[in-house]
């Protein structure tokens, strides 16, 4: 594969095109890497406490 360099302007255009994808990927990664905090924030299982 050819190693092609792009300008900063071209890189920003590519980021604009895929911004939603990048944001969702970052959010998903954050949620996966923070499982204990996500569990602490979730409601108690139904039927628990009997």
Phi and psi restraints in degrees (value plus and minus 20) as a CYANA .aco file:
   2 UNK   PHI     -96.4   -56.4
   2 UNK   PSI     115.8   155.8
   3 UNK   PHI    -109.9   -69.9
   3 UNK   PSI      74.9   114.9
   4 UNK   PHI    -119.2   -79.2
   4 UNK   PSI     110.2   150.2
   5 UNK   PHI    -111.3   -71.3
   5 UNK   PSI     122.2   162.2
   6 UNK   PHI    -140.2  -100.2
   6 UNK   PSI     140.3   180.3
   7 UNK   PHI    -100.9   -60.9
   7 UNK   PSI     146.3   186.3
   8 UNK   PHI     -81.2   -41.2
   8 UNK   PSI     -59.4   -19.4
   9 UNK   PHI     -81.7   -41.7
   9 UNK   PSI     -64.1   -24.1
  10 UNK   PHI     -84.4   -44.4
  10 UNK   PSI     -59.3   -19.3
  11 UNK   PHI     -84.1   -44.1
  11 UNK   PSI     -61.3   -21.3
  12 UNK   PHI     -84.5   -44.5
  12 UNK   PSI     -56.5   -16.5
  13 UNK   PHI     -83.5   -43.5
  13 UNK   PSI     -61.5   -21.5
  14 UNK   PHI     -85.3   -45.3
  14 UNK   PSI     -58.9   -18.9
  15 UNK   PHI     -85.3   -45.3
  15 UNK   PSI     -59.8   -19.8
  16 UNK   PHI     -81.1   -41.1
  16 UNK   PSI     -59.9   -19.9
  17 UNK   PHI     -83.2   -43.2
  17 UNK   PSI     -59.4   -19.4
  18 UNK   PHI    -129.7   -89.7
  18 UNK   PSI       1.6    41.6
  19 UNK   PHI     -78.4   -38.4
  19 UNK   PSI     -63.5   -23.5
  20 UNK   PHI     -83.8   -43.8
  20 UNK   PSI     -61.6   -21.6
  21 UNK   PHI     -81.7   -41.7
  21 UNK   PSI     -64.9   -24.9
  22 UNK   PHI     -82.7   -42.7
  22 UNK   PSI     -61.1   -21.1
  23 UNK   PHI     -85.3   -45.3
  23 UNK   PSI     -64.4   -24.4
  24 UNK   PHI     -85.8   -45.8
  24 UNK   PSI     -58.8   -18.8
  25 UNK   PHI     -84.0   -44.0
  25 UNK   PSI     -63.3   -23.3
  26 UNK   PHI     -84.0   -44.0
  26 UNK   PSI     -62.3   -22.3
  27 UNK   PHI     -83.7   -43.7
  27 UNK   PSI     -65.1   -25.1
  28 UNK   PHI     -81.2   -41.2
  28 UNK   PSI     -62.6   -22.6
  29 UNK   PHI     -82.7   -42.7
  29 UNK   PSI     -62.7   -22.7
  30 UNK   PHI     -81.8   -41.8
  30 UNK   PSI     -64.4   -24.4
  31 UNK   PHI     -86.5   -46.5
  31 UNK   PSI     -57.9   -17.9
  32 UNK   PHI     -88.0   -48.0
  32 UNK   PSI     -57.1   -17.1
  33 UNK   PHI    -102.4   -62.4
  33 UNK   PSI     -24.8    15.2
  34 UNK   PHI    -140.4  -100.4
  34 UNK   PSI      28.2    68.2
  35 UNK   PHI     -85.8   -45.8
  35 UNK   PSI     -54.4   -14.4
  36 UNK   PHI     -87.2   -47.2
  36 UNK   PSI     -60.6   -20.6
  37 UNK   PHI     -87.8   -47.8
  37 UNK   PSI     -56.2   -16.2
  38 UNK   PHI     -87.0   -47.0
  38 UNK   PSI     -59.1   -19.1
  39 UNK   PHI     -88.2   -48.2
  39 UNK   PSI     -58.4   -18.4
  40 UNK   PHI     -85.3   -45.3
  40 UNK   PSI     -51.2   -11.2
  41 UNK   PHI    -104.8   -64.8
  41 UNK   PSI     -34.7     5.3
  42 UNK   PHI     -98.1   -58.1
  42 UNK   PSI     129.9   169.9
  43 UNK   PHI     -88.3   -48.3
  43 UNK   PSI     140.6   180.6
  44 UNK   PHI     -87.4   -47.4
  44 UNK   PSI     128.9   168.9
  45 UNK   PHI     -82.1   -42.1
  45 UNK   PSI     122.0   162.0
  46 UNK   PHI     -83.1   -43.1
  46 UNK   PSI     119.1   159.1
  47 UNK   PHI      66.8   106.8
  47 UNK   PSI     -21.9    18.1
  48 UNK   PHI     -98.1   -58.1
  48 UNK   PSI     131.2   171.2
  49 UNK   PHI      76.8   116.8
  49 UNK   PSI      -8.5    31.5
